[in-house]
Amino acid sequence: MRKVLVYHSLDDLPESYRALFDDDHSDADFFASLAWYQNLVSNSLSKQYRLRLYGLEQDGVARLLLPMCVRADPDASLKSGK
C-alpha cells in the first residue's frame, strides 16, 4: 500500500528516507546528497519560508522524497493584498 507522509525538517526523516541519500547516490551526484540539501536549507531559506518534505512510501519503504518550500505564514499573501 502506498501512502504520502509530510515532514518539516531533514532531521525528522526516518532512516528509510535517509537511505535515499546513501553514498551510491552521493558519489554519482553531490547535488542529490543529504549534505547538499542540509546546506541548501540552512543557508538559502529566508525566515519567510519553511521546508516541507513529501515522502512516498510503499509497504513501509521510502520510495520518493519531494522537497518543497512553503510560506511560513500561509496567509501572508492575503494580508499583503497580493
C-alpha positions as CSV (number, residue, x, y, z in Angstrom):
1,M,0.0,0.0,0.0
2,R,1.2,3.5,-0.9
3,K,1.0,6.5,1.4
4,V,2.2,10.1,1.4
5,L,3.8,11.5,4.6
6,V,4.8,15.1,5.4
7,Y,7.9,16.1,7.2
8,H,9.0,19.5,8.2
9,S,12.8,19.0,8.6
10,L,15.5,16.8,7.2
11,D,16.2,15.9,10.8
12,D,12.7,14.5,11.1
13,L,13.2,11.9,8.3
14,P,13.2,8.3,9.3
15,E,16.2,6.2,8.4
16,S,14.4,4.7,5.4
17,Y,14.3,8.2,3.8
18,R,17.9,8.9,4.6
19,A,18.8,5.8,2.6
20,L,17.6,7.7,-0.5
21,F,20.7,9.9,0.0
22,D,23.1,7.0,0.5
23,D,26.7,7.0,-0.7
24,D,25.9,5.4,-4.0
25,H,23.8,8.4,-5.0
26,S,26.1,11.0,-3.3
27,D,29.1,9.7,-5.3
28,A,27.2,10.0,-8.6
29,D,25.8,13.4,-7.9
30,F,26.7,15.7,-5.0
31,F,23.5,17.7,-5.6
32,A,21.5,14.6,-4.7
33,S,23.3,14.2,-1.3
34,L,21.9,14.8,2.1
35,A,24.8,17.1,2.9
36,W,23.9,19.3,-0.1
37,Y,20.2,19.5,0.9
38,Q,21.2,20.3,4.5
39,N,23.5,23.1,3.3
40,L,20.8,24.4,0.9
41,V,18.2,24.6,3.7
42,S,20.4,26.1,6.3
43,N,21.9,28.8,4.0
44,S,19.3,29.8,1.5
45,L,15.8,29.7,3.0
46,S,14.7,33.1,4.4
47,K,12.6,33.2,7.6
48,Q,9.6,33.8,5.4
49,Y,9.8,30.2,4.2
50,R,9.8,26.7,5.6
51,L,10.9,23.4,4.3
52,R,8.2,20.8,3.7
53,L,9.1,17.3,2.6
54,Y,6.6,15.0,1.0
55,G,7.6,11.3,1.2
56,L,6.1,8.5,-0.7
57,E,6.2,5.1,1.0
58,Q,5.2,1.7,-0.4
59,D,4.7,-1.1,2.0
60,G,6.7,0.9,4.6
61,V,9.7,1.5,2.4
62,A,10.6,5.1,1.3
63,R,10.4,5.4,-2.5
64,L,10.5,9.1,-3.1
65,L,11.1,12.4,-1.3
66,L,9.9,15.7,-2.7
67,P,11.4,18.8,-1.0
68,M,9.2,21.9,-1.2
69,C,9.5,25.5,0.0
70,V,6.3,26.9,1.6
71,R,5.5,30.2,3.2
72,A,6.0,30.3,7.0
73,D,2.8,32.3,7.2
74,P,0.4,30.8,4.6
75,D,-2.0,33.8,5.0
76,A,0.8,36.4,4.2
77,S,-0.3,36.9,0.6
78,L,-3.9,37.6,1.8
79,K,-2.7,40.1,4.4
80,S,-0.5,42.0,2.0
81,G,-3.2,42.2,-0.7
82,K,-1.1,40.4,-3.3
